[in-house]
Amino acid sequence: MPDPKPLIELTGQPIGFTELLLIGENKVRLAAAPEGLARVQAARAVVEQAMADGKPVYGATTGVGAMKDVAWSNEELDAFNLGLVRAHHFGTGEPFPISVVRNAMALRVNTALTGYVGCSTDLVNAYLELLSADVIPVVRRTGSIGCADIGLMGQIGAVLTGVGEAVYEGKRLPAAEAFKRAGLKPRRMAPRDSLASLSVNAVSFAAAAETTRAAAGALRTLLAAGLAASGAMGASRDPWIAVTHVGTPREAMIGKWLCNASEGWDWPSGTHVQDPLSLRMIAQVFGAVFESVLTAGHKILAATGRTDDNPVIAEGRVLTSGGSLPLDVTVLLESAILCMAHAARNSFNRCVLLGNGQRRDLPVNLVPEGAIATGFGPIIKLAGEIFSRVLSMTNPVSAQSLVVAGGMEDEAAFLPLVIERFDRQMQALKRLAALEALLAAQAMDIHRDKPGGAVKLVYDVVRRHAAFYTVDRPLSTEVEAIEDELASEEFLTGLIAISPIHAIDGFFALGGFGMDAFQPRPTAIDLKYP
């Protein structure tokens, strides 16, 4: 029975966030463009000619790393190439989400189609075959120093040969069993295919794309919570208007959103001459943060259509390469990590303002008049702890020293570790948004405000899970419930529907934005597997 899912044709060109989301969620079929396969065949011919001429080809007829000068005879090549990929199945720890692994396999196919790799079309077919059958290798997180994901991609490559583990029909199985159930057969690793299956950064780029998109969504929610807090404190909107005239393009973008999203209700006024900086400078803070995240996102997408192999095929020759160092993506993500701390501080500062009794005559700790309670003072300490967590992950690691492989490999970017930190920050910001929203809702109810627009969306989420605070009570489960709903696709979709930021939402495909416009290429054809 034909697969009814729409078809995406991989061409070797960069892949967008919409396509990555669809691939990761297994909502599309994949095929290789005929012209891309022709490039693969042309590059493969160069490799095979070099081997026939007796020239050493790194990682195909020679060892790798410290064993680069070890040459293998023709009789030894099959055993070496099979052993090479299996030797690099050394990752440990919790596995990546299946969506990341699906995208990693798609990226390996896509970058091979550039024609610079020298792998066989059989290897391209093998990845597409796994994706078509939805047999997804289990890839444990710890196994890459960020200079080719050898211990991560090696787990995928090993599954191609029938060892390791894979998820099939929701079950984690030995690879051989998953293949049997799916009607697949293990693949032979031809010379060059083995190294091509493991010595790239496809897992890291896939994980970076997923985390960066999620971070953009978390920041959109945190910005909405910040708007709710600003309304609860009666912040002046004049600085937001001003920044649309004199700010940077990203600052103006956020200022315009703050002005538009604050409409639709009787915005309170509590300003005396001017507000604290955490209110006045929301546009400046989030403008810089989104600029950084967008820049990182563009660089990640560029990497999805760039060969980072060693060796590469160019000018009709097999050339050694240093392309496996993903330093450009890494340093931009480290910049985004620093910006996430600025967003967290901005939110924490507003939490402090909400509870210190200095705005709109709000009571200290937001304890209503006449109530006998400690109120929200303790939970503001939680906001401070979360900010400290986010800040603690900003120390850059990409430039630290590491020498391996007998001194042959003395550069690394530590991209997987950077992504892990970024992901942990993103998760922390979700909780911080919940805390700021909870405090803002209490402040609005004290003054009987009737919020509208984006602020009402935030307020309604809080009140679905937490009642107006008059008596001290445990707040842990309430905060977690608010966090879960604010972090949901449903909330983000609703927020974007009434208050979009097109440059962010469209680029990152947030909240379903742009999905309706997705159209597979009409000329795409299915690949026939041997």
N, C-alpha and C positions, 0 to 999 in steps of 0.2 A: 504494500500500500504506500503510495507516494507520501513523503513528508509534507504536511501542509504549511510548514513554517516558511516565511519569506527567505530569500536567498541573498547573501552578501558575497560579492566577489572580491577576493583579496588581490591586490595589484602590485604591492610593494610600496605604495604611497602611504603616508601617515593615516592612521585610523582615528576617528573622532570619538568623543565621549559617548555619544548616542550609540554608535556601533559597539563600543566596548561594553556598554551596559547591556545591550541586547545579546551579545556573544556570551558575556558572563552569566546571564540568566537563562541561557540555552533557549532563546526565543527565535533564533535564526539558524539557517543552514549556511555552511561555508563552502566556497569553491575557490580554486586558484584560477586567475586570469590566464588564458592561453599565452598571451605575450609574456607574462611572468614565468610561466613554465618553460617557454623558449629560452629565456635568459638563464634559468637554472641549468638547462641542458647545455647551453653554450659554455657556461662556466665549468660545468662538470667535464666537458671535453678537454679543457685546458689542464685540469687536474690529472685526468687519465693519461694525457700525452706526456706530462711531466713525469709521471710514474713509469710510463713505458720507456722513457728516455733514461731512466735510472737516476733521476734527480730526487734528492730527499724532499719530502713534503711533510712539514711539521704536523705531528699528531695523526698522520695517515700512515706514513712508512717509517716514522721515527717516534720515539717516546715523547713525553711532554714534561714541561717544567725542568727539574734538575736532570731528567733523563732525556733531554732533547737530542743528545748526540748518540743515543742508542738507535741503531738501525735494525729494522725487522726484515727478514726474508719474505718472499712471496708466500711461502708455506706457513709462515707465522702470523700473517696479517689478520686472518679471520679471528684467531684466538686473541690477538692483541686488541683489536677493535671491540670485540665483545667484552673483554676484560676491562678495557678503559672506561666504558660507560658504566659498568657495574661497580667498578672501584670507586666511582664518584657518587654512589648512592650512600652518602654518609650523613645526611641531614638528620637532625634530632629535634625534639620538642613538639609543641602543638602544630597541627597542620594549618596551612593557609586555607582560606575559604575556597570552595570549589570554583566560585566565579573567577578568582584570581588565576587558578590553574588553567581554566578554559582559555582565559585571555592570554596567558603566557604561551600556550601552544599555538594560538592564532598569531601571536606576534612572531614566534619562531618561523612559522610558515611565511608570514608577510615579509619579514626581512630577508628570507631566503629568495623570495621572488624578485628582489632587486638585482640579482644576477652577480653578486660579488662573493658568494659563499663557497661555491664549488661542491656542495652536497649533491646527492642524486635526487631525481624526481621521486624515487622510492621513499626517501625520507620525508619529503613533503606529503606524499600520499599517506604515510604512516600516521602523521599527526592529524591529518584531516579525517582519517578513518576512525581514530579514537574519538575525535570530536563528534563525528557523525553518529557513532554508536553510543556516545555519552559515557564512555569508559574513562573516568578522570583519575589520573594518578594522585595518590596521597603524597603531598609535598610538605615535609616538616620544615618549620620556619628557620631553624638555626643551621646554617651551612654555606654562608657566603660572606666574604670580606668586602664585597662590593668591587670586585675586579673580575668579572664574569661569575655568574651564579653557578659555579661548578657543582657545589653540593646540593643545590636546589634543582637546577635543570637536570642534573644527573639522576635524580629520582624519577623524573619523567622519562628520560632516555632508557633507564633500566627497565621500566614498565614496558616499553616498546619491545624489549627482548624477552618479556615474559616473567620477569622477577620483580620484587617489590610489592606494593599494595596499590589498589585502585578502588574507587567508589563506583558501583554499578547498581542502578535501580535502588539507590538509597542505602546500599550496604557496603561496608568496608571489607574488602576481600583480598586474598592473595591474588596477585596479578594473573597468574595462570588460571585461577578459577573464574575471575572476571572475564578473561578472554573466552574461556569455554562457554560461559553463559551467553556472551554477546555474539558468539560465532566468529571470533577473530583468531588470528594466528600470530605468534611472535615473529618479529622481524630480524633478519640478519643485518648486522651493522657493517656496511661496506667501508673501505678506507675513506677517510675524511668525514663520513656520516657520523661516526661516533663522537668526534670532537665537536662537530657542528651541532650535535644534539645537547651538548652540555656547556660549551664555553661561550655563552652569551648571557646577557642580563635580562632576559625576557620575563622571568618571575618578578624581579625587582621593579621593572617598568610597569608590569601589570598591577602589582601591589601599590606602587606609587600613584598610578592613575586612580585606583579605587579609593585610596585614602585621601587623595587631594580632592576628589569629587565629594567625598563624605565631609571633609573639612569645610568645603564651600557651603554645604548644606547646614552644617552646625553653626557656621558664622552667620548665615542668613537668619537662623532662629535666634541666636544670641543678639543680633541687631534688633530684631523685633522685640525681644525682652527688654533691651535697653531703651527702646522707644516707649514701651509701657511704663518703665520706671521713670523716664523723663516726664511723661504725662502725669504720673502720680505725684511728682514733685513740682509740677507747674513750671517746667523749664521754658525759658524763652526760646522761640523758634527763630529769632532774628539771626543768630550765628549760622543757622542752617541755610537761611536765605542768602546771607552774605557769602557763604562758601560757594554757592552756585555762580557767583560773579567773579570771585578772586581766588578760588581754590584750584588745585590741580584737576585734571579731568576726572580722576577717580574720586577725589574729595567732592567735586561738584555732583557726581553721580549719586553718592551717598546722601549729600545734602538735599538733593531733589527728592530722593526717596523718602527721607525723613519728613519733609514738608508734605508730600502727597499722602503718605501713609498715616499722617497724624490728622488728616481731615475727616469729616464725617461725625464729629461730636464736639461738645463744648469744651475745648481744650482749657484746662485750668491755668491760672497765672499765679505764680508765687515768686516772681523774680524781683529782686531789688538791685537795680543798676545792671549787674551782670551775674551770671551763674558760675559755680565751680567749673573747673576745666573739664572734668569728666562728663559734664553735660554739654558745655560749649563745643568741645572738640570731638564729639562722636564721629562726625564726618571725616575729620583729619585722621583719627585712629583707624576707623574701618576702611577709609579710602586707601591708606597705606597697606593694611592687611589684605584687602581684596586685590590690590595691585600685585602684591607679592604672590598670592595664591594663583592668580591668573597667569602671571609670568611663568611660574613653575608648571602650571598645567599645559601651557603652550610648548614648553621645552620637553615635557614628557610625551606629548603627542608627536613631536618631531622625532623622538627616539623610536616610536613605533614603526617608522619607515626608514630606519637607518641601520645599516649593517655594522655590528660591533664585534665581528668575528676576528679570529686570528687562526690561520692566515686568511687573506682575501685574494680574489681574482680581479686583476685590473691590468690593462694594457697587454692583455694576452699572456700574463705571467702569474705565477703564484707568489704573492708578496707577504712577508711577515708584517704584522700590524700591531699597533698599540691601542686599537680602538675599543678594547674591552674595559677601559676605565671610564665609568659613567660620572665623571667629576662635574660636568655641567649641570646635570639633573640634581646631583647631590648638594652642591653648594646653594642652588636655588631653593631646594627644600629646607636646607638649614636656615636660610633667610626667612622662609615662611614660618619655620618653627619659632624664630625670634619674634616675628610679628604676632603669632598666636599668644605669646606672653603679654604683648601690649593689649590685645583684645581682652584677655583675662583680667589684667589690671584695671582696665577701663570699666569692666563690669563690676569687679569687686569694689572699686571706689564708689560706684553708685549704690551698691548694697549698704556700704557704710553710711552714706548720706541719707538713705531711707530710714535708717535706724537711729540716727544721732539727734533727732529732734530739732534740726535746724531749718527745715523746709516746710512751708505752708502750715506751720504750727503743728506738724505731725508729732505725736507723742514719742518719747524715747522707747526704743525697742518695739514701736508700733503697738503698744498696749492701749486699748481703748480706755477712755475716761471711765473711772469707776471699777475697772476690772482689777482683780487681784492676781497678777501674773508676772512672770519673768519675761514672757514674750519672745521676740525673735533675736534678742541679743546673742544667745548661744549659737544660733544657726548662722549668724553672720561670721562667727569664727570658722565655720565649715567653709564658707565662701573664701575666707582668707587661706585656709589650708589647700583648697583646690587651686587658687592662684599660685601658691607656693609650689605645688606639684608641677603646674604648667611651666613655671619659671625654671624649675630645677632641670628641665630637659632641654634648655637652650644652649648649653655648653657644646660648642662644635666638636665633632669627633673625626671629621673627614681628613684632617691633616696629621693625625697621630701616626707615629712611626710603626711599621711592621715589615719584617723581612722574612720571606718563606722561600721554599723551593731552592734551597742551597744558594740563596742570594740572587737567583734569577728573577724573582718576583718581589720587588721592593716598593711598589706603589699600590695603594688601595684607597677606596672612597668610603667604604663601610655603609653603602647605600641601604642595605636591609635594616641595619640598626637605626639609621636616620628615619626611615619610614616607620619603624616600630615606635620611636619616640613621637613622631608626628601623629600617629594613630592614637597613642595614649593621651596626647594633648587634646585631640579632637573629642575623645570620649569624655574628658574632664570638662570641656566647654559645654557639653550637653547638660551636665549636672549644674554647672554654674548658671546656665540660662534658666533652669528650673528654679533655682534659689532666687534669682533676681525677679522672675515672674511672680513667685509666691509673695515676696515682699511688696512688689508693686500692687498686686491685687488687694492685699491688706490695706495699704495706704489709700487706694482708690475707694474702698468701702468705708473707711473711716470718714472720708469727706463726701460719701454718697455720689461719687462720680459715675457717669454713665458713658463708658468708653465706646468708641466706634471703630470701624475698619480693622486694621491689623492689630491694634491694641485690644479690641474686643475678642479677637481670636485667641490671643494669649490669655486674657482674663478668663474666658470661658473654660479653657483647658484647666486652669488652676482651680476654678470653682467646681469642676466636675470631680476633683479628687481631694480638695481641702476646703473645709468650711471656714468662715470668718473666725478669727482667733480671739477668744475671750477668756478661755481657761487653758492653763498649761497642759500640753498633751504631747505624746511622742509624734515626731514629724518624719521619721525615716522613711516609712512606707509611702507617705504622701509625696515626699520629694521624689522618690523613685518613680511613682506613678505619673507625676507631672512630667518628669524627664522623659519617660518612655513615650508619652503622647506627643510632647513637643518635638521629639526626635523622629517621629513616624513620618513615612511618606505621605500619609493622609494629611497631616498638619501642614507639611511643606507645600503640598499641592494646593491646599486651601489658601495659604499665605501668598503664594505666587500668583494664584488666580486673581486675587484682589489687589495685590501690590507687587508687581513684578520688577525685577531689575534685569533687563533683557541681556545686558553684556555678561552677566554672571549666570543667570538661569539658563539661557540658551546655550552658552558655551559648555557648561557642565551637565546639561540635560537634567536639571533639578526638577523634582516634583512633577515628572512627566512632561516637562516643557520640551517641545519639539518632537515628541514621539509620533504624534499624528502626521507630522510632515515627512517621516521616514519613508523612503521609497527605494526598494532594492533596484539595482541596475537592470534595465530590461534586457540587456544583452548577456547577462550572466548565464553560465552553463554549469551543470553539475559535473564534478570530476568522477570519472570511472576508475574505481579502485581495482588493482590487479588481484 
